[in-house]
Amino acid sequence: MAIQGDGGVGLEIILARRIVEKAIPMKDSPFGLAGRTALITGGSKGIGRAIAELFARAGAELFLCARSEGPLLDAAEAIRGDAKVRVETATADMARREDVGRVAREAVERLGKIDILVNNAGWNIPQAIDEIRDEDWDHVVELNLTSAMALSRAVAPGMKQRGWGRVIHISSIMGLASTPKRNGYSATKAALIGMCQASALDLGPFGITVNCIAPGPIATEMPMSILSRSEQDALAARTAVGRWGTPQEVAGPALLLASDAGRYVSGTCIVVDGGALARVF
């Protein structure tokens, strides 16, 4: 639907503009999440925290988990103070299957239901294919891929019963292309996209959408701790916009996928990379 006098711009784009301008409260827009609950892994910092902050501003109640208690509690307190919504937390290592099960149970027990799942926890251990240690491979697979499967499996029955749900996996452009020594990371991030497509078909008839977001160079702890300054500069130069992105620039697409504004988007992967994959040379 277009509005006359706005150059044929779609209604949802115009509404998004007005949200930014604070002409329409976000909670009352198609992007609003009032009455919804969201479980976000890796929610204490970086992309996970940015998504949590935006979801809270949209009206969602949150359950955040992370490995370190201090940053997790700090994030929850800040979000509560800013958005005035309920925020529950649990410390957990998503590479441990028992922790994944506990998080799923506690989230439902404390919030009553989970409407939105954001599988954001992940890590990278750079190793060439002939240098990979079994324990490192197993850790990356368990954290980046298996935890997403296990949490999706745990929350799907409740979503199916209610006839509404959103599952969002944070993949990476490293699941679509790669670079040396990213074997485990690229393998798991590509697998998330494949799992997303299959489970979107499983769950679509029940009012549940499943999607991936593939961030490019986003200035978070993981790439900043792994890459040298020259590598960071080289990645920025590969983007069309000439810079690294911010976690907040990933949160916007996540809100689209989590809200009714994105209800017809499923089984796909939204690339948020500043145009990095557009470049051939």
HELIX and SHEET records of a PDB file:
HELIX    1   1 LEU A   11  VAL A   20  1                                  10    
HELIX    2   2 MET A   26  ASP A   28  5                                   3    
HELIX    3   3 GLY A   46  ARG A   57  1                                  12    
HELIX    4   4 GLU A   69  ALA A   83  1                                  15    
HELIX    5   5 ARG A   97  LEU A  111  1                                  15    
HELIX    6   6 ILE A  129  GLU A  131  5                                   3    
HELIX    7   7 ASP A  134  VAL A  141  1                                   8    
HELIX    8   8 GLU A  142  THR A  146  3                                   5    
HELIX    9   9 SER A  147  ARG A  162  1                                  16    
HELIX   10  10 ILE A  173  GLY A  175  5                                   3    
HELIX   11  11 ASN A  183  LEU A  203  1                                  21    
HELIX   12  12 GLY A  204  PHE A  206  5                                   3    
HELIX   13  13 GLU A  221  ILE A  226  1                                   6    
HELIX   14  14 ARG A  229  ARG A  238  1                                  10    
HELIX   15  15 GLN A  248  ALA A  258  1                                  11    
HELIX   16  16 ASP A  260  GLY A  262  5                                   3    
HELIX   17  17 ALA A  276  ALA A  278  5                                   3    
SHEET    1   A 7 VAL A  87  THR A  91  0                                        
SHEET    2   A 7 GLU A  61  ALA A  66  1                                        
SHEET    3   A 7 THR A  37  THR A  41  1                                        
SHEET    4   A 7 ILE A 116  ASN A 119  1                                        
SHEET    5   A 7 GLY A 165  ILE A 170  1                                        
SHEET    6   A 7 ILE A 208  PRO A 215  1                                        
SHEET    7   A 7 CYS A 269  VAL A 272  1                                        
END                                                                             
